[in-house]
Amino acid sequence: MDKKSFSVVRELPELNISIFAFLLNFVWEIFQMRFFLGMEESRHSDAVLVCTQATLGDVGIALLAFWVVAWFSGRERGWMLRPSRNQVLGFAALGIIVTIAFEILATRVWGRWAYSEVMPMIPILGVGLVPILQWAILPPLIVWFVQRQLR
């Protein structure tokens, strides 16, 4: 790959979103393990695998949210260069909505995971607070990092 091709790839918003979403969400997934039943007792390699799989899902959610915000912004994929407050809020809100749906499905329908006794719960929704906080806190950080990378 020549230098110009590499520059074009490096400047793709989706690549930068994927990288920063992966890095930030992986750290979050590792630190939130104690809030999920059985994660602290699992083998290290199993816990890392579960956290990596969850992180890849988080990257997918971030990309989906990015594309939806881009579509509502007039199909402008460069919106992260000068994001408005509404774009950042939309990016985070979409992540929160998707996460609530996945948490409900994973805990009540599919039985993929369960919360430990230390997980604070959102009473009306019946989902854990920590995964929701993840999507309230990390999207603005992802935007901040991507914005600086693409400048």
LINWOSUL-V466689 format. One record per pair of residues at least 6 apart in sequence whose ideal C-beta (glycine too) atoms are under 8 Angstrom apart, sorted by sequence separation. I is the first residue (numbers start at 1). J is the second residue. D is the distance in whole Angstrom. If there is no record, write none. Layout:
i->I j->J d->D
i->I j->J d->D
//
This chain:
i->9 j->15 d->6
i->10 j->16 d->8
i->33 j->39 d->4
i->34 j->40 d->5
i->70 j->76 d->6
i->73 j->79 d->5
i->106 j->112 d->4
i->107 j->113 d->6
i->115 j->121 d->7
i->121 j->127 d->7
i->122 j->128 d->7
i->33 j->40 d->6
i->70 j->77 d->5
i->80 j->87 d->8
i->106 j->113 d->6
i->107 j->114 d->6
i->121 j->128 d->6
i->122 j->129 d->6
i->1 j->9 d->8
i->39 j->47 d->6
i->42 j->50 d->7
i->79 j->87 d->5
i->83 j->91 d->8
i->107 j->115 d->7
i->120 j->128 d->7
i->121 j->129 d->7
i->70 j->79 d->6
i->119 j->128 d->4
i->120 j->129 d->4
i->69 j->79 d->6
i->119 j->129 d->7
i->120 j->130 d->7
i->122 j->132 d->7
i->39 j->50 d->7
i->119 j->130 d->6
i->115 j->128 d->5
i->33 j->47 d->6
i->66 j->80 d->8
i->73 j->87 d->6
i->30 j->47 d->8
i->33 j->51 d->7
i->69 j->87 d->5
i->72 j->90 d->7
i->108 j->126 d->8
i->107 j->127 d->7
i->30 j->51 d->5
i->69 j->90 d->5
i->104 j->125 d->8
i->29 j->51 d->4
i->68 j->90 d->7
i->69 j->91 d->5
i->104 j->126 d->7
i->104 j->127 d->6
i->103 j->127 d->4
i->26 j->51 d->6
i->29 j->54 d->5
i->65 j->90 d->8
i->66 j->91 d->7
i->69 j->94 d->7
i->100 j->125 d->6
i->103 j->128 d->6
i->26 j->52 d->7
i->29 j->55 d->5
i->65 j->91 d->5
i->68 j->94 d->6
i->65 j->92 d->8
i->100 j->127 d->6
i->103 j->131 d->6
i->25 j->54 d->8
i->26 j->55 d->4
i->29 j->58 d->7
i->65 j->94 d->4
i->103 j->132 d->8
i->25 j->55 d->5
i->64 j->94 d->7
i->65 j->95 d->5
i->99 j->131 d->5
i->100 j->132 d->7
i->22 j->55 d->6
i->25 j->58 d->4
i->61 j->94 d->8
i->62 j->95 d->7
i->65 j->98 d->7
i->99 j->132 d->6
i->22 j->56 d->8
i->25 j->59 d->7
i->61 j->95 d->5
i->64 j->98 d->7
i->99 j->134 d->7
i->22 j->58 d->8
i->96 j->132 d->6
i->99 j->135 d->5
i->21 j->58 d->6
i->22 j->59 d->5
i->25 j->62 d->8
i->61 j->98 d->5
i->98 j->135 d->8
i->21 j->59 d->5
i->61 j->99 d->7
i->96 j->135 d->4
i->95 j->135 d->4
i->96 j->136 d->6
i->18 j->59 d->5
i->21 j->62 d->4
i->17 j->59 d->8
i->21 j->63 d->8
i->92 j->135 d->6
i->95 j->138 d->8
i->18 j->62 d->8
i->92 j->136 d->6
i->95 j->139 d->6
i->17 j->62 d->6
i->18 j->63 d->7
i->57 j->102 d->8
i->17 j->63 d->6
i->92 j->139 d->4
i->91 j->139 d->5
i->92 j->140 d->7
i->14 j->63 d->6
i->17 j->66 d->5
i->88 j->139 d->7
i->91 j->142 d->8
i->14 j->66 d->7
i->88 j->140 d->6
i->91 j->143 d->7
i->13 j->66 d->7
i->88 j->143 d->5
i->83 j->143 d->5
i->14 j->77 d->8
i->17 j->80 d->8
i->80 j->143 d->6
i->13 j->77 d->5
i->83 j->147 d->7
i->13 j->78 d->7
i->80 j->146 d->5
i->81 j->147 d->6
i->13 j->80 d->6
i->80 j->147 d->5
i->81 j->150 d->6
i->80 j->150 d->7
i->81 j->151 d->7
i->78 j->150 d->8
i->61 j->135 d->8
i->65 j->139 d->7
i->37 j->113 d->7
i->38 j->114 d->8
i->40 j->116 d->8
i->58 j->134 d->8
i->36 j->113 d->5
i->37 j->114 d->4
i->39 j->116 d->8
i->62 j->139 d->7
i->36 j->114 d->7
i->37 j->115 d->6
i->36 j->115 d->6
i->37 j->116 d->5
i->35 j->115 d->6
i->36 j->116 d->6
i->62 j->142 d->6
i->35 j->116 d->6
i->34 j->116 d->7
i->35 j->118 d->6
i->36 j->119 d->7
i->34 j->118 d->6
i->35 j->119 d->4
i->35 j->128 d->6
i->35 j->130 d->5
i->32 j->130 d->5
i->32 j->131 d->7
i->32 j->134 d->7
i->28 j->134 d->5
i->25 j->134 d->7
i->28 j->138 d->6
i->25 j->138 d->6
i->24 j->138 d->5
i->21 j->138 d->8
i->24 j->141 d->6
i->24 j->142 d->6
i->20 j->141 d->8
i->21 j->142 d->5
i->24 j->145 d->8
i->20 j->142 d->5
i->17 j->142 d->6
i->20 j->145 d->4
i->20 j->146 d->6
i->16 j->145 d->8
i->17 j->146 d->6
i->20 j->149 d->8
i->16 j->146 d->5
i->13 j->146 d->7
i->16 j->149 d->5
i->16 j->150 d->6
i->13 j->150 d->7
i->11 j->150 d->6
//
